[in-house]
């Protein structure tokens, strides 16, 4: 259980995640996305590539179809 002085930070973080995720704004889902993102960016010097791929895959699945296509096209352009 968080301390009372931590609640404003937690609430603001959940609100920000809800705005970013747009479609699913449940607190549980937002918490899951925050937790999935943390291992990917917590320590980029020693990050396990498998953890990074896992996080990126999780986020990709939640993109709407149009944004998925834009993302993939962007990757194709950069690979060329």
Secondary structure as a PSIPRED ss2 file (coil, helix, strand):
# PSIPRED VFORMAT (PSIPRED V4.0)

   1 X C   1.000  0.000  0.000
   2 X C   1.000  0.000  0.000
   3 X C   1.000  0.000  0.000
   4 X H   0.000  1.000  0.000
   5 X H   0.000  1.000  0.000
   6 X H   0.000  1.000  0.000
   7 X H   0.000  1.000  0.000
   8 X H   0.000  1.000  0.000
   9 X H   0.000  1.000  0.000
  10 X H   0.000  1.000  0.000
  11 X H   0.000  1.000  0.000
  12 X H   0.000  1.000  0.000
  13 X H   0.000  1.000  0.000
  14 X H   0.000  1.000  0.000
  15 X H   0.000  1.000  0.000
  16 X H   0.000  1.000  0.000
  17 X H   0.000  1.000  0.000
  18 X H   0.000  1.000  0.000
  19 X H   0.000  1.000  0.000
  20 X H   0.000  1.000  0.000
  21 X H   0.000  1.000  0.000
  22 X C   1.000  0.000  0.000
  23 X C   1.000  0.000  0.000
  24 X C   1.000  0.000  0.000
  25 X C   1.000  0.000  0.000
  26 X C   1.000  0.000  0.000
  27 X H   0.000  1.000  0.000
  28 X H   0.000  1.000  0.000
  29 X H   0.000  1.000  0.000
  30 X H   0.000  1.000  0.000
  31 X H   0.000  1.000  0.000
  32 X H   0.000  1.000  0.000
  33 X H   0.000  1.000  0.000
  34 X H   0.000  1.000  0.000
  35 X H   0.000  1.000  0.000
  36 X H   0.000  1.000  0.000
  37 X H   0.000  1.000  0.000
  38 X H   0.000  1.000  0.000
  39 X H   0.000  1.000  0.000
  40 X H   0.000  1.000  0.000
  41 X H   0.000  1.000  0.000
  42 X C   1.000  0.000  0.000
  43 X C   1.000  0.000  0.000
  44 X C   1.000  0.000  0.000
  45 X C   1.000  0.000  0.000
  46 X C   1.000  0.000  0.000
  47 X C   1.000  0.000  0.000
  48 X C   1.000  0.000  0.000
  49 X H   0.000  1.000  0.000
  50 X H   0.000  1.000  0.000
  51 X H   0.000  1.000  0.000
  52 X H   0.000  1.000  0.000
  53 X H   0.000  1.000  0.000
  54 X H   0.000  1.000  0.000
  55 X H   0.000  1.000  0.000
  56 X H   0.000  1.000  0.000
  57 X H   0.000  1.000  0.000
  58 X H   0.000  1.000  0.000
  59 X H   0.000  1.000  0.000
  60 X H   0.000  1.000  0.000
  61 X H   0.000  1.000  0.000
  62 X C   1.000  0.000  0.000
  63 X C   1.000  0.000  0.000
  64 X C   1.000  0.000  0.000
  65 X H   0.000  1.000  0.000
  66 X H   0.000  1.000  0.000
  67 X H   0.000  1.000  0.000
  68 X H   0.000  1.000  0.000
  69 X H   0.000  1.000  0.000
  70 X H   0.000  1.000  0.000
  71 X H   0.000  1.000  0.000
  72 X H   0.000  1.000  0.000
  73 X H   0.000  1.000  0.000
  74 X H   0.000  1.000  0.000
  75 X H   0.000  1.000  0.000
  76 X H   0.000  1.000  0.000
  77 X H   0.000  1.000  0.000
  78 X H   0.000  1.000  0.000
  79 X H   0.000  1.000  0.000
  80 X C   1.000  0.000  0.000
